Amino acid sequence: MAISRKQFDGMASKAAFGDLESQYSLGLAFINGSGVKRDVREGMRWLTRAAMGGHNGAQSNLACEHHESGDFKSAFKWWDAAAKKGDALSQYFLGSMYETGEGVQRDYVMAIKWYRKAARLGDESAARSIGVFYLQGWGVDKNYKVAAKWLKQASRKGDKSASLHLGKLYEKGNGVRKNVKKAVELYWKAAQDNDKDAIELLRSKKLWPV
């Protein structure tokens, strides 16, 4: 949301006197060019000040900026800090870093631990990731029934990738009662976001235009 120059100046004044929320907002203003000329470096400086003061949103956003720039170790550091304070999105991203080995040694057990925390707070991407872990047997014993449970949760919340994975379970009858009609419905749901795998599955069944 755009802010006026007057609002920016008031925020900058409070930030200079140590107000964490103002430091956080000022950092975002510089990064997004809202009320001031865009300056990512200055924005990062203010986000870092707020993050070091313990501001959860600043920690999470700072991690995103570091990750985007390829500084995975710093991204891990700040997502870890925010995740431990209960931020669901940071918990999901922390799990993702443990899954991929970005900024930390790959550890599927730690990955699913953080995915579970995020999923309990309602993060659908985390729920989908747990489902995939049970499909693949990463850090847990392979279990199609448990995978289906988590994928259903994510699919209901609109996660298209979860719908694709769940559709495959229904088509083959793995972990759920076989239901090809349900599988196709889920493939269509996934295809609404132009998911290439879902579209190819529908094409193979002559249900998608060539």
C-alpha positions in Angstrom: 0.0 0.0 0.0 1.4 3.4 -1.0 2.1 5.9 1.8 2.4 9.7 1.6 5.7 11.5 2.2 4.3 12.9 5.5 3.6 9.3 6.7 7.1 8.2 5.5 8.8 11.1 7.4 6.8 10.3 10.6 7.7 6.6 10.3 11.4 7.5 9.7 11.5 9.6 12.8 10.1 6.8 15.0 12.4 4.3 13.5 15.4 6.5 14.3 14.4 6.4 17.9 14.2 2.6 18.0 10.6 1.8 17.3 10.7 -1.7 15.9 7.4 -1.6 14.0 8.5 1.7 12.3 11.9 0.2 11.5 10.1 -2.8 9.9 7.7 -0.6 7.9 10.5 1.7 6.9 12.5 -1.2 5.6 9.5 -2.4 3.5 9.0 1.2 2.2 12.5 1.4 0.9 12.4 -2.1 -0.6 9.0 -1.5 -2.3 9.7 2.2 -3.2 6.6 3.3 -1.3 6.7 7.0 -0.4 10.4 7.1 -1.2 12.8 6.2 -4.0 13.4 2.4 -4.0 16.6 1.5 -2.2 16.8 -2.3 -1.4 20.1 -1.8 0.4 18.7 0.8 2.8 15.6 -1.3 3.2 17.6 -4.3 4.2 19.5 -2.1 6.7 16.2 -1.2 8.5 14.8 -4.7 8.3 18.0 -6.0 9.9 17.7 -3.5 12.7 14.1 -4.5 13.4 14.9 -8.2 13.1 17.8 -7.9 15.5 15.3 -6.3 17.9 13.1 -9.3 17.7 10.4 -8.2 15.2 8.9 -11.3 13.8 7.7 -9.8 10.5 11.1 -8.2 9.9 12.8 -11.5 10.5 10.6 -13.3 8.0 10.8 -10.6 5.3 14.6 -10.3 5.8 14.9 -14.0 5.2 12.9 -13.7 2.0 15.1 -10.9 0.7 18.3 -12.9 1.6 16.9 -16.0 -0.1 16.0 -14.1 -3.2 19.6 -12.8 -3.4 21.0 -16.3 -3.0 22.3 -15.8 0.6 20.8 -19.0 1.9 22.7 -19.1 5.2 21.3 -15.7 6.2 17.9 -16.7 5.0 18.0 -19.8 7.1 19.2 -17.8 10.1 16.2 -15.4 10.0 13.6 -17.9 9.1 14.8 -20.1 12.0 14.4 -17.1 14.3 10.9 -16.3 13.1 9.8 -19.9 13.0 10.7 -20.5 16.6 8.4 -17.6 17.4 5.5 -19.4 15.8 5.3 -17.8 12.4 3.7 -20.4 10.1 5.1 -19.2 6.8 8.7 -19.1 8.2 8.1 -22.6 9.6 7.2 -23.7 6.1 10.2 -22.1 4.5 12.5 -23.4 7.2 11.2 -26.9 6.5 11.8 -26.3 2.8 15.4 -25.4 3.4 16.0 -28.5 5.4 14.3 -30.5 2.5 16.5 -29.0 -0.2 19.7 -28.5 1.8 19.8 -24.7 1.1 21.8 -22.9 3.8 21.8 -26.0 6.0 22.6 -29.7 5.7 19.7 -31.6 4.2 17.7 -33.3 6.9 14.3 -34.8 6.0 13.4 -35.4 9.7 13.9 -31.8 10.6 12.1 -30.7 7.4 8.9 -32.7 8.3 9.1 -31.5 11.9 8.8 -27.9 10.7 6.2 -28.7 8.1 4.1 -30.3 10.8 4.3 -27.1 12.9 3.3 -24.9 9.9 0.5 -27.3 8.9 -0.9 -27.2 12.4 -1.2 -23.4 12.0 -3.1 -23.9 8.7 -0.4 -23.6 6.1 -1.6 -25.6 3.1 1.8 -25.8 1.4 3.2 -27.4 4.5 0.4 -29.9 4.6 1.1 -30.8 0.9 4.8 -31.2 1.7 4.0 -33.6 4.5 1.8 -35.6 2.1 4.6 -35.8 -0.4 7.1 -36.9 2.3 4.7 -39.8 3.1 4.4 -40.6 -0.6 8.2 -40.8 -1.0 9.2 -42.1 2.4 11.4 -39.1 3.1 12.2 -39.0 6.9 9.1 -41.2 7.5 7.9 -44.7 6.6 6.1 -44.6 3.2 2.4 -44.5 3.9 -0.2 -43.8 1.2 -3.1 -43.5 3.7 -1.4 -40.9 5.8 -0.2 -39.1 2.6 -3.8 -38.9 1.4 -4.9 -37.4 4.7 -2.5 -34.5 4.4 -3.0 -34.0 0.7 -6.8 -33.8 1.2 -6.2 -31.1 3.8 -4.0 -29.1 1.4 -6.3 -29.7 -1.6 -9.3 -28.4 0.3 -7.5 -25.2 0.9 -6.7 -24.8 -2.7 -3.2 -26.2 -3.1 -3.2 -27.3 -6.8 -0.1 -29.5 -6.5 -1.8 -31.4 -3.6 -4.8 -32.0 -5.8 -2.6 -33.5 -8.5 -0.9 -35.9 -6.1 -4.2 -36.8 -4.5 -5.7 -37.4 -7.9 -3.0 -40.0 -8.7 -3.8 -41.8 -5.4 -7.5 -42.0 -6.3 -6.7 -43.2 -9.8 -4.5 -46.0 -8.5 -6.4 -46.7 -5.3 -3.4 -46.1 -3.1 -4.3 -45.1 0.4 -7.9 -44.4 -0.7 -10.7 -46.3 -2.4 -10.1 -46.2 -6.2 -12.2 -43.6 -7.8 -11.2 -42.5 -11.3 -14.0 -39.9 -11.5 -12.7 -38.3 -8.4 -9.1 -38.4 -9.8 -10.1 -36.6 -13.0 -11.9 -34.0 -10.9 -8.7 -33.4 -9.0 -6.7 -33.2 -12.2 -9.0 -30.6 -13.5 -8.6 -28.6 -10.2 -4.9 -28.8 -10.5 -5.0 -27.8 -14.2 -6.7 -24.5 -13.4 -3.3 -23.1 -12.4 -1.8 -24.5 -15.7 -0.1 -27.3 -13.9 1.8 -29.1 -16.8 1.6 -32.5 -15.2 -2.1 -32.3 -14.6 -2.7 -31.0 -18.2 -0.7 -33.9 -19.6 -2.7 -36.4 -17.6 -5.9 -34.9 -18.9 -4.6 -34.9 -22.4 -3.6 -38.6 -22.1 -7.2 -39.3 -21.3 -8.4 -37.1 -24.2 -10.0 -34.7 -21.7 -7.8 -31.7 -22.6 -7.6 -30.0 -26.0 -4.4 -30.8 -27.9 
